[in-house]
Amino acid sequence: MSKTTLKKKISSLIDELPERKLEVLYELARFLQSQRSRESQELFRMQMSSNAYQEWVSAENDVYDEVFKNEIKTWKIVAANHAKS
């Protein structure tokens, strides 16, 4: 089921709920949101500490310096000229 369809179905159900049940639903939604946030943070920590990531960001694997060497030279010149001003 698509996200849009789910939102429509949930919205129509919400319209029929009494206030007390809306409060419970609100707390459930907040709980689910906080869980997602914690899960995302944990996944991010796991990815950052993985060997593959550490190898990718290591100085030995720094392909960006080579790819952007002309831009880096330009930025350095601009920064030097700006510092002189």
SETI-222572 format. One line per field, with one value per residue: residue in one letter; x, y, z of N, C-alpha, C, O, CB in turn. Coordinates in steps of 0.1 Angstrom, whole numbers, always signed. Glycine has a CB too. Layout:
<nodes>
r	[A_...]
neast	[X_...]
nnorth	[Y_...]
nup	[Z_...]
caeast	[X_...]
canorth	[Y_...]
caup	[Z_...]
ceast	[X_...]
cnorth	[Y_...]
cup	[Z_...]
oeast	[X_...]
onorth	[Y_...]
oup	[Z_...]
cbeast	[X_...]
cbnorth	[Y_...]
cbup	[Z_...]
</nodes>
This chain:
<nodes>
r	[M_S_K_T_T_L_K_K_K_I_S_S_L_I_D_E_L_P_E_R_K_L_E_V_L_Y_E_L_A_R_F_L_Q_S_Q_R_S_R_E_S_Q_E_L_F_R_M_Q_M_S_S_N_A_Y_Q_E_W_V_S_A_E_N_D_V_Y_D_E_V_F_K_N_E_I_K_T_W_K_I_V_A_A_N_H_A_K_S]
neast	[+9_+5_+22_+7_-19_-21_-19_-42_-62_-55_-60_-88_-97_-88_-104_-127_-122_-126_-117_-100_-89_-75_-55_-41_-33_-17_+4_+14_+23_+43_+61_+68_+81_+103_+116_+123_+141_+161_+169_+179_+201_+216_+221_+236_+259_+269_+275_+295_+315_+322_+345_+346_+337_+356_+379_+372_+371_+397_+430_+445_+427_+419_+403_+391_+408_+423_+404_+392_+413_+419_+399_+405_+429_+421_+404_+422_+438_+419_+412_+437_+440_+418_+426_+447_+434]
nnorth	[-12_+22_+52_+75_+65_+51_+73_+86_+67_+64_+90_+92_+74_+86_+109_+99_+92_+95_+122_+112_+89_+100_+113_+91_+80_+100_+100_+74_+78_+97_+82_+62_+78_+87_+63_+56_+76_+70_+45_+53_+68_+49_+31_+49_+53_+27_+24_+44_+34_+11_-11_-9_+17_+32_+26_+38_+65_+70_+84_+71_+64_+87_+99_+122_+144_+142_+141_+166_+184_+207_+225_+227_+240_+265_+273_+277_+298_+318_+320_+329_+353_+366_+368_+386_+409]
nup	[+0_-8_+5_+5_+2_+27_+45_+39_+47_+74_+82_+78_+97_+120_+121_+132_+158_+193_+216_+238_+228_+206_+220_+230_+206_+196_+215_+210_+183_+188_+203_+184_+166_+181_+185_+159_+154_+173_+163_+139_+147_+159_+137_+122_+139_+138_+111_+109_+124_+111_+94_+66_+62_+76_+61_+37_+43_+50_+48_+29_+10_-3_-27_-35_-33_-56_-76_-73_-76_-91_-84_-57_-58_-68_-48_-28_-38_-40_-12_-2_-16_-5_+22_+20_+15]
caeast	[+0_+14_+23_-4_-31_-20_-22_-57_-69_-53_-67_-102_-99_-85_-115_-138_-118_-129_-105_-91_-82_-66_-44_-33_-27_-6_+16_+20_+30_+56_+69_+73_+90_+115_+122_+130_+153_+171_+174_+187_+213_+224_+226_+247_+270_+274_+281_+307_+325_+325_+358_+345_+336_+369_+388_+367_+375_+411_+439_+450_+417_+414_+402_+386_+419_+427_+392_+389_+426_+418_+390_+412_+439_+413_+399_+434_+441_+408_+414_+449_+437_+409_+434_+455_+425]
canorth	[+0_+34_+61_+84_+57_+48_+85_+89_+57_+68_+103_+89_+67_+96_+118_+92_+88_+104_+129_+104_+79_+108_+115_+79_+79_+110_+95_+63_+84_+103_+70_+56_+87_+87_+50_+57_+85_+62_+35_+60_+72_+36_+27_+59_+50_+14_+27_+52_+26_-1_-11_-4_+32_+37_+25_+47_+79_+70_+92_+62_+63_+100_+102_+135_+154_+140_+145_+181_+191_+221_+233_+230_+251_+277_+278_+282_+311_+327_+322_+337_+367_+372_+370_+397_+421]
caup	[+0_-9_+17_+3_+6_+41_+51_+37_+55_+88_+84_+79_+110_+131_+122_+139_+171_+204_+221_+246_+219_+199_+229_+230_+193_+196_+223_+202_+172_+193_+207_+172_+160_+189_+182_+146_+156_+180_+154_+129_+153_+161_+124_+118_+147_+133_+98_+111_+130_+103_+88_+53_+62_+80_+50_+27_+47_+53_+39_+18_+0_-5_-41_-37_-36_-70_-85_-72_-74_-97_-75_-44_-61_-70_-35_-20_-44_-35_+2_+0_-20_+5_+34_+18_+15]
ceast	[+9_+13_+10_-17_-32_-24_-37_-65_-68_-61_-82_-106_-97_-97_-127_-134_-122_-116_-95_-83_-72_-54_-35_-26_-15_+6_+22_+28_+44_+66_+76_+83_+103_+123_+130_+142_+164_+177_+183_+201_+222_+229_+238_+260_+277_+281_+294_+318_+329_+339_+357_+344_+350_+379_+384_+371_+390_+419_+444_+440_+411_+414_+398_+396_+423_+416_+390_+402_+425_+410_+397_+422_+432_+409_+411_+438_+432_+410_+426_+447_+428_+416_+442_+447_+422]
cnorth	[+12_+43_+70_+77_+55_+61_+88_+80_+61_+81_+100_+82_+77_+105_+112_+89_+99_+111_+120_+95_+87_+111_+103_+77_+88_+105_+83_+69_+90_+92_+64_+65_+87_+74_+50_+66_+78_+51_+41_+63_+60_+31_+36_+56_+37_+16_+34_+44_+13_+0_-6_+12_+38_+36_+35_+61_+80_+79_+84_+61_+76_+104_+116_+146_+153_+145_+160_+189_+205_+230_+237_+241_+264_+282_+283_+295_+321_+331_+331_+351_+374_+376_+383_+410_+427]
cup	[+0_+4_+16_+7_+21_+49_+50_+46_+70_+91_+86_+92_+121_+132_+130_+154_+181_+209_+229_+237_+210_+207_+229_+217_+191_+203_+216_+190_+176_+197_+194_+165_+168_+187_+169_+147_+163_+171_+144_+135_+155_+148_+120_+126_+142_+120_+100_+116_+122_+96_+73_+53_+66_+69_+39_+30_+51_+43_+27_+7_-4_-20_-44_-40_-50_-79_-85_-71_-80_-89_-62_-46_-62_-56_-26_-25_-39_-20_+5_-4_-10_+18_+32_+18_+28]
oeast	[+19_+3_+4_-26_-42_-32_-43_-75_-77_-67_-89_-116_-105_-101_-135_-143_-122_-105_-83_-71_-62_-42_-23_-14_-5_+18_+34_+39_+54_+78_+88_+93_+114_+135_+141_+152_+176_+189_+193_+211_+234_+241_+248_+270_+289_+292_+304_+330_+338_+343_+366_+351_+354_+388_+393_+375_+394_+415_+446_+443_+399_+422_+400_+394_+425_+418_+387_+401_+431_+413_+396_+424_+437_+410_+409_+442_+435_+409_+426_+451_+429_+413_+445_+452_+415]
onorth	[+13_+42_+73_+83_+56_+61_+93_+84_+60_+82_+107_+85_+77_+109_+119_+85_+111_+105_+121_+93_+82_+111_+104_+73_+85_+106_+82_+64_+89_+94_+62_+60_+88_+74_+46_+62_+79_+49_+35_+61_+60_+27_+32_+55_+36_+11_+31_+47_+6_+11_+2_+18_+48_+46_+41_+69_+91_+80_+89_+58_+78_+111_+121_+155_+164_+152_+166_+200_+215_+242_+248_+250_+274_+294_+293_+304_+332_+342_+340_+360_+386_+386_+390_+421_+437]
oup	[+7_+11_+27_+14_+27_+58_+60_+53_+78_+102_+95_+98_+131_+143_+135_+161_+178_+206_+226_+240_+206_+202_+229_+216_+185_+198_+216_+188_+170_+195_+194_+160_+161_+186_+168_+141_+159_+171_+140_+128_+153_+147_+114_+120_+141_+118_+93_+114_+126_+93_+69_+44_+60_+67_+33_+21_+54_+32_+17_-5_-7_-25_-55_-48_-56_-89_-95_-65_-74_-87_-57_-38_-56_-54_-19_-17_-35_-16_+14_+3_-7_+24_+42_+21_+29]
cbeast	[-10_+10_+36_-5_-31_-7_-14_-61_-64_-38_-65_-108_-89_-73_-120_-142_-103_-137_-109_-100_-91_-73_-49_-43_-37_-11_+11_+8_+22_+53_+61_+62_+84_+112_+112_+120_+149_+166_+162_+180_+211_+215_+215_+242_+267_+263_+272_+304_+321_+314_+363_+332_+326_+374_+387_+352_+366_+417_+451_+453_+406_+422_+393_+377_+431_+431_+380_+380_+437_+413_+377_+419_+447_+401_+393_+446_+442_+394_+415_+461_+431_+398_+442_+462_+412]
cbnorth	[+0_+42_+69_+89_+44_+43_+97_+86_+43_+70_+112_+81_+56_+105_+120_+79_+87_+98_+141_+96_+71_+121_+119_+66_+81_+124_+90_+54_+95_+112_+60_+53_+102_+89_+38_+64_+97_+56_+27_+72_+79_+25_+28_+73_+48_+4_+35_+64_+22_-3_-26_-9_+37_+29_+11_+47_+83_+56_+97_+48_+53_+110_+92_+140_+151_+126_+138_+183_+184_+220_+226_+217_+248_+275_+266_+272_+310_+322_+309_+331_+367_+362_+358_+396_+417]
cbup	[+12_-21_+17_-11_-2_+45_+45_+22_+52_+91_+73_+67_+112_+127_+107_+132_+172_+216_+229_+256_+210_+195_+243_+233_+182_+202_+237_+197_+165_+205_+215_+162_+160_+204_+182_+135_+165_+193_+147_+124_+167_+168_+114_+121_+162_+132_+89_+120_+144_+93_+87_+46_+73_+93_+43_+26_+58_+54_+47_+23_+5_+2_-48_-26_-27_-73_-80_-60_-79_-112_-72_-39_-74_-79_-27_-21_-59_-38_+9_-9_-34_+8_+38_+4_+8]
</nodes>
